[in-house]
Amino acid sequence: MVQFASDTAVSQKNGSTWEAEVHHGWRIGSAANGGYALSLVGRTLAAALNQPDPLSINAFYLAPVGLGKVEISVESLSETRSTHFASADLWQEGQLKIRATAAYTDLDKLQGPDWTNVAPPDVPSREDMTAPAMSHLEIHQSIDMRMVQGAEVFTEGKTTGTGEFVAWLAHKDGAASGPIDLLMFADMMPPPIFTLFGAYGWVPTVELTVQVRRKPAPGPLLARHITRQVTRGVAETDTEIWDVNGDLAAMARQTYKVRMPKTD
């Protein structure tokens, strides 16, 4: 089994409760990456519901998730012929860490018109890019992130003032990505406020919503991660993820707080 699938595996404890484990290789500091933690919830919902794929999932992060066992309780809310609505709570050591609501469907059966006014960035190929300087972080043992725009924030300590990162993303073990992987990749890139204030400070996620539009084609993913406004220490980030064919696979929006180091 490939690493991500293995490290997000879940097992049913009883009718509405599932068990999983937070593994090494997916942390920022001592806490699990928020997208990885959301993937545990997403994997549980895929197993528990009558539809296989996340269409939209919204999560509030009540406390950091650490290494070790977690339990995810699922409540079915409503079901139509093509969509199953549910909520899920992730618990660790008796504390509620994440509360999520979601709509699941079968992405292979979606039908209807297509239209977009969003195009993927015109960027060099993944093979022409190198891993960024912050690849010492534990999570980059598992994920290959090759920064296309904004790398100088880490390589030279320069702020660009753009509020935007663009990067190629892939599993280091070469595994293909599916819909659950997109929940993780939606939160994989560094906070765009680093391009404004520098790569330091604490940036806790308050809420993350991921909308999945298709199963990505096998190959690396291209992601744009952009913040347009910071208001009294609260920021939003919009993320777009394209597959190797240039098709939009997922979108996300995240709300987070910006905590700068205290100065004397």
PLY file of the C-alpha trace (Angstrom):
ply
format ascii 1.0
element vertex 264
property float x
property float y
property float z
element edge 263
property int vertex1
property int vertex2
end_header
0.00 0.00 0.00
1.30 3.49 -0.84
2.15 5.80 2.05
-0.78 8.23 1.94
-3.39 5.49 1.58
-1.75 3.55 4.42
-1.39 6.60 6.67
-5.05 7.59 6.20
-6.51 4.09 6.58
-9.55 3.83 8.84
-11.34 0.92 10.52
-14.86 0.73 11.86
-15.17 0.55 15.65
-18.96 0.39 15.76
-21.92 1.52 13.68
-21.08 5.23 13.68
-17.51 5.44 14.97
-14.28 4.79 13.09
-10.66 4.63 14.20
-7.51 5.95 12.54
-3.97 6.90 13.47
-1.99 10.08 12.87
1.40 8.98 11.53
4.86 10.51 11.34
5.62 12.22 8.04
2.64 14.59 7.98
3.42 17.20 10.63
4.30 20.87 10.73
6.20 21.08 13.98
4.41 18.85 16.50
0.92 19.13 14.94
-0.51 17.21 12.01
-0.99 19.23 8.84
-4.61 20.37 8.66
-5.16 18.90 5.21
-3.80 15.53 6.31
-6.06 15.56 9.36
-9.01 16.45 7.14
-8.12 13.51 4.91
-8.66 11.17 7.87
-12.16 12.60 8.18
-12.65 12.41 4.43
-11.53 8.78 4.28
-13.93 7.91 7.08
-16.86 9.56 5.32
-16.02 7.73 2.10
-16.20 4.44 4.00
-19.31 5.30 6.00
-21.57 6.89 3.38
-23.40 5.56 0.36
-21.47 7.84 -2.01
-17.70 7.41 -2.50
-16.30 10.87 -3.21
-16.18 14.26 -1.46
-17.98 16.97 -3.40
-17.64 19.61 -0.69
-16.29 19.34 2.84
-16.06 22.08 5.45
-14.05 21.71 8.65
-13.47 23.78 11.77
-10.20 23.16 13.61
-10.88 23.35 17.33
-7.47 22.14 18.53
-4.23 20.80 17.02
-4.13 17.10 16.15
-1.06 15.21 17.35
0.46 11.81 16.70
-1.47 8.72 17.73
-4.95 7.26 17.67
-8.04 9.26 16.76
-11.73 8.43 16.58
-14.11 9.85 13.98
-17.84 9.75 14.65
-20.16 10.12 11.66
-23.79 11.27 11.52
-25.80 10.90 8.33
-27.88 14.04 7.82
-29.75 13.56 4.54
-29.51 11.52 1.37
-30.72 11.97 -2.19
-30.21 9.74 -5.19
-26.85 11.35 -6.00
-25.68 13.12 -2.82
-25.16 12.01 0.76
-24.88 14.73 3.43
-23.21 14.03 6.76
-21.25 15.47 9.66
-18.14 14.05 11.27
-16.23 14.80 14.48
-12.58 13.87 15.00
-11.67 13.14 18.62
-8.28 12.55 20.21
-7.71 11.66 23.87
-11.27 12.68 24.69
-11.01 16.13 23.07
-12.94 17.24 20.01
-10.31 18.41 17.51
-12.19 18.82 14.19
-15.88 19.21 13.32
-16.79 18.78 9.66
-19.85 18.73 7.44
-19.76 17.28 3.95
-21.62 16.38 0.80
-20.49 13.18 -0.95
-21.29 12.03 -4.47
-19.92 9.80 -7.22
-17.62 12.01 -9.29
-17.65 9.52 -12.16
-21.40 10.02 -12.55
-21.50 13.83 -12.60
-23.24 15.18 -15.71
-24.00 18.67 -16.97
-22.51 21.71 -18.69
-18.93 22.95 -18.26
-17.67 26.56 -18.11
-14.69 28.31 -16.55
-12.92 31.65 -16.62
-9.98 30.37 -14.57
-6.91 29.00 -16.30
-3.90 27.28 -14.76
-0.79 29.45 -14.42
1.67 29.35 -17.30
4.63 27.77 -15.54
7.77 25.73 -16.25
7.45 21.96 -16.14
7.84 20.18 -12.82
11.10 18.61 -14.01
12.63 22.11 -14.37
11.88 23.03 -10.74
13.64 22.07 -7.51
12.39 21.52 -3.95
12.30 24.67 -1.77
14.59 25.47 1.11
12.01 24.56 3.76
12.06 20.92 2.64
13.52 20.12 6.09
9.95 20.17 7.46
8.70 16.70 8.34
5.79 16.82 5.92
8.18 17.21 3.00
9.47 13.73 3.73
6.16 12.63 2.21
5.32 15.38 -0.30
7.38 16.70 -3.21
6.62 20.41 -3.49
8.42 22.33 -6.22
7.80 26.05 -5.91
7.22 27.92 -9.16
6.34 31.30 -7.70
7.49 32.57 -4.31
10.53 30.34 -3.75
12.71 33.37 -2.99
10.80 33.81 0.27
12.63 30.69 1.50
15.80 30.60 -0.59
16.74 34.28 -0.17
14.59 35.47 2.73
12.89 38.00 0.44
9.24 39.03 0.59
7.58 39.42 -2.80
4.44 41.29 -1.73
2.27 39.15 -4.01
0.30 37.15 -1.46
0.66 34.18 -3.79
2.47 30.87 -4.10
2.36 28.56 -7.12
3.84 25.07 -6.92
3.88 21.59 -8.39
2.75 18.99 -5.84
3.12 15.21 -5.82
3.56 12.26 -3.49
7.24 11.44 -3.03
6.53 7.75 -3.53
5.01 8.49 -6.94
1.49 7.43 -5.97
-1.39 8.75 -8.06
-3.77 11.18 -6.35
-7.47 10.61 -5.82
-10.26 12.76 -4.37
-9.18 12.21 -0.73
-5.61 13.24 -1.60
-6.99 16.57 -2.81
-8.21 17.34 0.72
-4.62 17.07 1.89
-3.05 18.95 -1.03
-5.50 21.84 -0.52
-3.60 22.68 2.68
-0.12 21.60 1.65
1.46 24.88 0.53
2.89 27.49 2.92
0.67 30.40 3.98
0.75 33.16 1.31
1.16 35.77 4.04
4.80 34.62 4.13
5.23 36.57 0.88
4.05 39.68 2.75
5.61 39.46 6.20
8.31 36.80 5.89
8.45 33.08 6.59
7.93 33.18 10.33
5.13 33.49 12.84
2.27 31.17 13.75
-0.63 30.73 11.32
-3.35 28.55 12.91
-6.17 27.41 10.63
-9.68 28.25 11.84
-11.70 26.77 8.97
-11.06 24.99 5.68
-13.51 24.21 2.87
-12.50 21.99 -0.04
-14.64 21.50 -3.15
-13.71 18.61 -5.42
-14.68 18.74 -9.08
-13.03 15.70 -10.66
-10.70 12.79 -10.05
-7.29 14.11 -11.10
-5.44 12.45 -13.97
-2.33 10.51 -12.84
0.66 12.79 -12.46
1.72 15.88 -10.50
-0.73 18.60 -9.49
-0.31 22.33 -10.07
-1.64 24.53 -7.27
-2.12 28.26 -6.81
-2.43 29.46 -3.19
-3.40 33.15 -2.87
-4.35 35.58 -0.11
-6.03 38.83 -1.14
-6.68 40.45 2.22
-5.46 40.45 5.80
-7.72 42.19 8.30
-6.58 42.71 11.89
-4.66 39.48 11.89
-7.25 37.35 10.07
-6.61 36.18 6.51
-8.21 34.01 3.87
-6.49 31.86 1.28
-8.04 30.62 -1.95
-6.53 27.53 -3.55
-6.98 26.09 -7.04
-5.58 22.69 -7.98
-5.20 21.51 -11.58
-4.22 18.06 -12.76
-1.49 17.33 -15.30
-4.02 17.75 -18.15
-4.84 21.30 -17.04
-8.28 20.36 -15.69
-9.41 21.99 -12.45
-9.63 19.19 -9.89
-10.40 21.10 -6.68
-10.84 24.51 -5.09
-10.49 25.50 -1.45
-10.86 28.45 0.88
-9.20 28.67 4.27
-9.59 31.12 7.13
-6.62 31.50 9.45
-5.13 33.83 12.02
-1.78 35.54 11.61
0.29 35.53 14.77
3.55 37.43 14.40
6.49 37.01 16.78
6.51 39.45 19.64
9.12 42.20 19.46
10.91 43.76 22.41
0 1
1 2
2 3
3 4
4 5
5 6
6 7
7 8
8 9
9 10
10 11
11 12
12 13
13 14
14 15
15 16
16 17
17 18
18 19
19 20
20 21
21 22
22 23
23 24
24 25
25 26
26 27
27 28
28 29
29 30
30 31
31 32
32 33
33 34
34 35
35 36
36 37
37 38
38 39
39 40
40 41
41 42
42 43
43 44
44 45
45 46
46 47
47 48
48 49
49 50
50 51
51 52
52 53
53 54
54 55
55 56
56 57
57 58
58 59
59 60
60 61
61 62
62 63
63 64
64 65
65 66
66 67
67 68
68 69
69 70
70 71
71 72
72 73
73 74
74 75
75 76
76 77
77 78
78 79
79 80
80 81
81 82
82 83
83 84
84 85
85 86
86 87
87 88
88 89
89 90
90 91
91 92
92 93
93 94
94 95
95 96
96 97
97 98
98 99
99 100
100 101
101 102
102 103
103 104
104 105
105 106
106 107
107 108
108 109
109 110
110 111
111 112
112 113
113 114
114 115
115 116
116 117
117 118
118 119
119 120
120 121
121 122
122 123
123 124
124 125
125 126
126 127
127 128
128 129
129 130
130 131
131 132
132 133
133 134
134 135
135 136
136 137
137 138
138 139
139 140
140 141
141 142
142 143
143 144
144 145
145 146
146 147
147 148
148 149
149 150
150 151
151 152
152 153
153 154
154 155
155 156
156 157
157 158
158 159
159 160
160 161
161 162
162 163
163 164
164 165
165 166
166 167
167 168
168 169
169 170
170 171
171 172
172 173
173 174
174 175
175 176
176 177
177 178
178 179
179 180
180 181
181 182
182 183
183 184
184 185
185 186
186 187
187 188
188 189
189 190
190 191
191 192
192 193
193 194
194 195
195 196
196 197
197 198
198 199
199 200
200 201
201 202
202 203
203 204
204 205
205 206
206 207
207 208
208 209
209 210
210 211
211 212
212 213
213 214
214 215
215 216
216 217
217 218
218 219
219 220
220 221
221 222
222 223
223 224
224 225
225 226
226 227
227 228
228 229
229 230
230 231
231 232
232 233
233 234
234 235
235 236
236 237
237 238
238 239
239 240
240 241
241 242
242 243
243 244
244 245
245 246
246 247
247 248
248 249
249 250
250 251
251 252
252 253
253 254
254 255
255 256
256 257
257 258
258 259
259 260
260 261
261 262
262 263
